[in-house]
Amino acid sequence: MTRLLWMIVSGLMLVGPANADAITDSLFAEGIFSPLPPGVEIVYSHVRSGPAAPDFQPVSQESLVLSKPTNGAAHLSLTLIADSRSRSLGDFSAEGGNPVLLVFLESVARSMATLTGGSPFYIRNRIKDALRTGGDPTDASEPYAGSMVAAQAFTLRPFEDDPNRERMGEFADLTLRFVVAPSVPGRILSLSADTPDPETGYHETFKLSDPGKGSE
């Protein structure tokens, strides 16, 4: 899993200086965990819903836990917790960006491939292209730790102009939304992917949990 995630981020980061913009600077900012003291845990809740289909797995309650070891090691451990069971997703440099973003992007690509029968490689590349193109942020705010946090939101529609839109069903209008706030641990407040129908469409969200709530 770790190797796969690093392959994804390596591809996403090949944007070149000419394409660097606000979205890549914000989402892939490095060194964001360096100031955190040892022993800190950062928890993201995860939910996923969508139409019934073979191999598609809805998620009603799941957590991703980023932890900084107490022994002073310069890495972060990423753990998936679901149904009171935990599974390691690997270790990541504390000097790098937030690996939860990589898990989100890969989950979106896999879910779309499963529900449409499309190629996950093609889908990843189109998402990568959308991130390269970037876009201007809008002002946003989300609740965290008992107050509203000022943030920036980036919205991408990776398949808006895709020549294969007609084969993608609702996913032709897939919307990805990234909400970033430098004032919160890990910088990322929430990540969401949605197709248009609020009831029967595909919807997936990773959201930063309030401190002290743990991985319940």
C-alpha positions, -999 to +999 in steps of 0.1 A: +000+000+000+028+024+009+046+018-024+013+024-043+007+057-025+042+069-032+037+060-069+006+081-070+021+111-053+052+109-075+030+112-106+009+140-091+039+160-082+054+160-117+038+193-125+069+213-133+076+249-122+055+264-150+024+246-137+029+253-100-001+271-086-022+277-055-038+242-054-005+223-057+012+246-033-016+242-007-024+205-011+012+192-014+029+216+010+058+198+028+071+200+063+036+206+077+040+179+105+075+190+116+061+214+144+039+187+159+052+172+192+058+135+195+028+114+204+003+135+186-025+118+167-045+134+138-077+116+130-098+118+098-133+102+096-142+085+063-175+077+048-184+064+013-217+057-004-229+048-039-250+026-060-250-011-054-224-028-076-201-058-074-169-050-056-180-015-046-177-012-008-197+015+010-181+028+042-204+039+070-178+046+097-140+044+093-110+064+106-076+072+093-051+079+121-019+098+115+005+094+145+039+109+153+060+084+173+072+093+208+108+080+201+116+111+180+116+092+146+111+115+116+081+097+102+044+094+106+024+062+108-009+059+090-034+035+103-069+025+091-094+017+118-127+001+110-150-022+130-126-020+159-098-035+138-067-016+127-045-020+097-012-002+090-010+017+057+027+024+062+050+051+074+056+085+057+082+112+062+072+138+087+089+163+063+065+155+035+028+164+028-004+149+042-007+112+031-044+112+037-047+132+005-031+103-014-055+078+002-085+099-009-073+103-045-067+066-048-100+057-032-118+080-057-100+065-087-107+029-076-144+036-067-150+053-101-133+024-119-154-001-101-187+017-107-181+026-144-159-003-156-133+022-167-096+021-164-082+032-131-050+043-149-070+066-172-090+080-143-058+087-122-043+105-151-073+127-157-074+136-120-036+143-122-043+166-152-070+184-132-046+190-103-019+202-127-043+227-143-054+238-108-077+266-101-083+296-080-094+290-044-126+304-029-130+315+007-146+288+029-151+279+066-157+247+084-163+237+120-133+224+139-125+222+177-157+241+186-153+271+162-155+279+125-121+278+108-113+301+079-101+281+050-097+279+012-116+255-010-105+242-043-131+226-066-122+204-096-142+187-122-117+163-138-140+150-166-158+182-175-142+184-210-132+147-213-137+132-248-150+100-231-177+117-210-205+098-226-191+065-212-189+077-176-225+082-166-228+104-135-191+104-131-188+127-161-198+154-137-177+142-107-168+171-084-137+170-062-135+195-033-104+201-012-107+224+019-074+236+033-066+256+064-029+262+074-041+267+110-052+231+116-030+200+120-022+185+086-036+215+069-065+195+053-100+201+068-119+179+044-118+161+011-149+152-008-159+135-041-195+137-054-216+128-084-247+149-090-275+128-075-276+134-037-295+102-031-283+075-054-249+090-066-214+083-054-203+103-024-171+101-004-157+123+023-126+125+045-130+150+074-106+161+101-120+151+135-120+174+165-091+169+189-099+144+217-125+125+197-100+099+187-109+072+162-144+064+175 
